[in-house]
Amino acid sequence: MAGTPGKVGLVFVSHSTKIAEGLVELAGQMAGSTTLVAAGGTDDGGIGTSFDKVSAAVSEADSGHGVAVLCDLGSAILTAETALDFLDEEVQSRVRIVDAPLVEGGVAAAVAAESGATLDEVVTAARSAAGELAEPAQESDAGAGANAAVPVFEEPATASGTPSRTVTIVNRDGLHARPAAEFVKLASTFGQKVTVNGKDAKSLLGIMSMGLVKGATVEIASTDPAAGDAVDALADLVESGFGEE
């Protein structure tokens, strides 16, 4: 059995070898110990998909904990489904073809898998990408002026006695992919729900969609009085700069 013991593996099926390999490289920056396998292109390196490549990729990613397969276009899904049909029933039971955006869903799924999530949780993380992408953009009353790229947030209201801390993003490049992934992985270690300016702290795409730049002020909060440790840990991580200069 291959894959990373105790973790869900991921397979990226694309019509392009470069797209699949690039997604492995991208997601690997945030999920370094998770098995991510590219299954892109035809057997001879052309544009298309390969039954043999997908079958081999699933075997490589399978640790016995589950495999999530994400695809780019309809025929890639057909190839993945055909490959799944030829697997042993035991293996079939722990392989899921996920209907989610390949890049955004793949990254979200990789971060979830890295945190030790179950197959169902990894699939849910991948599918959440579709909801985040469909969310309408919020425009400020000022219109599309020179400051339009700087996000404006309303601080979420928290009940008296519930934990909340306001912190400032100190990273030079803001809360980009790597620190956002670290933030989400830490949030996922706590059972309580915590929010960042109203967004779920366990949602990678939700965090990244806010475009938090250096100097942005965020409120990390929870309506659960028992979430004090979670709020403090996440706030401390932001204030530390995630180890970046």
Secondary structure as UniProt FT lines:
FT   TURN            5..6
FT   STRAND          9..14
FT   HELIX           17..28
FT   TURN            29..30
FT   TURN            32..33
FT   STRAND          36..40
FT   TURN            43..44
FT   HELIX           51..61
FT   STRAND          67..71
FT   HELIX           74..85
FT   HELIX           89..92
FT   TURN            93..94
FT   STRAND          95..98
FT   HELIX           102..114
FT   TURN            115..116
FT   HELIX           119..134
FT   TURN            141..142
FT   TURN            146..149
FT   TURN            160..161
FT   STRAND          164..168
FT   TURN            172..173
FT   HELIX           177..187
FT   TURN            188..189
FT   STRAND          195..196
FT   TURN            197..198
FT   STRAND          199..200
FT   TURN            201..202
FT   HELIX           204..209
FT   TURN            214..215
FT   STRAND          217..221
FT   HELIX           225..227
FT   HELIX           228..240
FT   HELIX           241..243
//
